[in-house]
Amino acid sequence: MRVLIVDDEHLARALLREYLSGHPDVEVVGECANGFEAVKAIGELAPELVFLDIQMPKLDGFEVVELAGAGAPTAPHYIFATAYDQFALKAFEVHAIDYLLKPFSRERLAQALEHARSRRPADAQAAQLAAVVSDAAQRRGYLERVLIKDGARVHVVASGGIDYIEAQDDYVQVTAGGKAWLKHQRLSELEAQLDPQVFIRIHRSYIVNVGAIARIEPSSKDNYCAVLKDGTRLPISRSGYQKVRELMR
């Protein structure tokens, strides 16, 4: 079993590697000290199992799972290493994703490896990883930043700087400060992660930052559009018009 270790603490990585050395069927293919290294390593090394710390600088464990492609056919299995409280741990148990509560023993690690050896089929694993990412976002509150993978690069866009988001099939186009990026996510999923006091779904295809709106004006007899501060014009549905009016009072 090919294993990748991801933890920002050197001692934690060393301890985990020592514990894993007692399992002859485990090959440690790499170690990473931060989330960006982890995303790159998962893509290049194709590990079957990732021991992933949750609380790390730059990217946390959940963001690593998101960027590495939780729904990809070759997605690895994850065992989270965490100091989260019991409420959060319960959420992992519900989704059948194992965890190691720091500090953990050799015996607890061995138990986690057994869970990995009897892992679920890839499609079930992918669906449950996506659920974990969604649950994590809700526990942490609304998104403060949106992560967009562009080949080997990762763009980190502050949520407050986003002007609007447009649906494009299974993707969304995120526009901020005159620049636009495509992200593989459905508009409804991203909408659920954004602060509804800041972002409004004004149309089935558009979410807009209220602070980016300059004015609302008629586009025809019964239709309206939002004119943004940069001059962009976005259509507003009837239900969207009511939301905008209430929030901009």
N, C-alpha and C positions, 0 to 999 in steps of 0.2 A: 504494500500500500504506500503510494507516494504521498508524502506529507510536507506541508509548508507551515512554518511557524511565523506568526505575526504578533509582535508585542514591542512597544516602545521602550521597555525596560530590559537592559542587557541581562541582568541576573535572572529575570523571569524566563527569557529565551534559553539561557544556559541550563536552568533547572528542568525545563520541559524537554530539552534535547537529552539531558542525562536520563530522565525517566523513560523516554522513548527508546533509548539504547537497549533497554531490557526486553524489547519486543522485536525478535528477529524478522518478522514479516513487515516491519515498518522501515521505510527509507526516507530520511529527511532530505528533501531536494533543495531546500533553501530556507533562509531566515530574512525577515523584513522588520525594520524598525519603525515604519510609519505606513499610513494607508496608501499613499501614492506608490510606494515601492511594492506594496502588496498587490494592487490592481495590475501593475506591470508584470509581476512575477506569476500571478495566476494565469494571465494570458500566455506567457512564454513557457512556463514550466509545466502547465497542465496537471496540477496536483489532484489527487483523488480526494484528499482530506486537508482542510485548513484549520489549524488552531488559531483562532482570531480573537485578539483582545478587543474590548468594546471601547474603552475610554482612551483614545489616542489623540495627539495633536493633529491638526490639518484635516484629516479624515477620520471619522470614528468607524467602528466595525460595521455598523449598518450601512454606512455610505460605501464602504468597500464592497459589500455584497451587492449593492445596487449597481455600482459602476462595473463590477466584474461580470455582471449579467446573471442575475438570479434565475432568469427563465431560459438561459441558453442550454442547448442539448448536452453540452459537455460541462455544465456547471459542477464544481466540486461540492462535497459535503462540508458542512461547517460545524465545528465545536467551539462555542464561544467561551472565552475566559473572562470572567467578570467579577466585579465586587458589588454588583447591583443587589438591591434588597429583595426579600422573598416575594414581594408582589410582582416585580419584574421577572424574577426567575420562573414564577408560575406561568407567565405568558409563554416562555420558551417551552415549558413542559407540555402545554396544550398543543403546541405546534410540532411536538416530537423532535425538536432540535436540542441536542444535548449541550451541557454547559459545565464549566469547571469554576467553582466558586473559590476564589483565591483566599487564603492559601489552600492548596489541595494536596492530597497524598498520592503515593504511587498506586495505591489500591483504587482510588477514585478515578485516576487516569486510565487504569486498566479497564474499569467498567465502561468509561466513555468510549474506549477503543472497541469494546465488544459491541456497543450500540452502532458504531460506524461499520463494523464488519457485517452486521446484519441489516445494513441500510436499506431504505426503500428504493423502489425503481426511480429512475431519474426524473420522470414526469411528475410524480408525487412530490419528490424532493423540491423540484423547482417551484411548484405551486405553494408549498409550505414556506419556502424561503421568501417568496414574494409577500406572503401574509405576515411574516415576521418583520420585514422591512416596513410594511404599512402600519403594523401595530407600534413599532418603534417610533415612527414619525408622530403618531398620536400621543404617545407617552411623553415625548420630548417637547410637545407643543408644535406650533406652526413653524414651517420652514423659514429659517433665517437666510438660507442660501440654496441655490439650485445648482446641482452638479451636472455637467454636460460632457459626455465623452466624445471626443472627436479624433478618431484614430488612436494614436498613442498619447494624445494630449487630453488634459482635463480642464475644462473651463469652470471656474467657480463664480457664479453670478449672485450678488447680494439680492435678496428678494425685494427689498425696498427700492432697488434701482431698476427693476423691471417695469417697462411701460405697458406692454400688453403681450398676450400669449394667444397664438392662433393654432387651431387644430388642423392637422394635415394627415389624414388617415390614422395610422398607428403612431404617428409622431406629433410633437408640438413644436412650433417655432417660437422661441423665446426672444423677444426684442427688448433691448435695454441700451439707452444712450446711442441710438443709431446703429447698433450692431445686432445681428440676428444669428441664432444658433438653433440647430435641430436636435431635439432630444427624443429618444425612443420611449414614449410614455403617452398614455391616453389623456385627453384634456380633463376628463372627469376625475381621474386619479390625482392629477396635479392640483386640481381645484380643491379637493378634500384636504390637501396638505397646506394650503395657503390661508392666511388670515382673512376671514370674510368681511372684516371691517376695513380692509385695505384693498382687496381684490374682488371684483364683481363679475359674474358670468352675465355679460350683457347680450349674448347671442349664443346659439348652439356651437358656434365655431370660435368664439372670442371670450377671453377673460381680460379685463383691463384694471390697471392700477388707478384707483380714484384720484390719486394725487397727480396723475399724468393728464387728466382731462382738463381742457381749457374751457370748453362749453358744450352744450347739447343743442343741436339745431335740427329743424325738420329737413328731411331729405326728399319727401314727397307728401302728399295729402295726409296720410295716416302713419307715416314712418319717420323715424328719427335716426340720427347718427351722432356718435361721439367724436368731437374734434379734439385731438390731443394737442399738447403744447408745441409739438414739432410739426403740426399741420396734418398728421395722419388722420384719416377719416375711417371710423369703424361702424358697421351697421349695428343697430340696437333692435332687439325683438320687443314685443309688447311687454312680456314679463320682465325683460331686462330694463326697460324704460322705468317701470315701477321701482325696481331695485335701486336704480341710479338716483331717481328723485328722492327716495327715502334717505339714502345715504349722504346725499349732497345738500340736504336741507340745512 
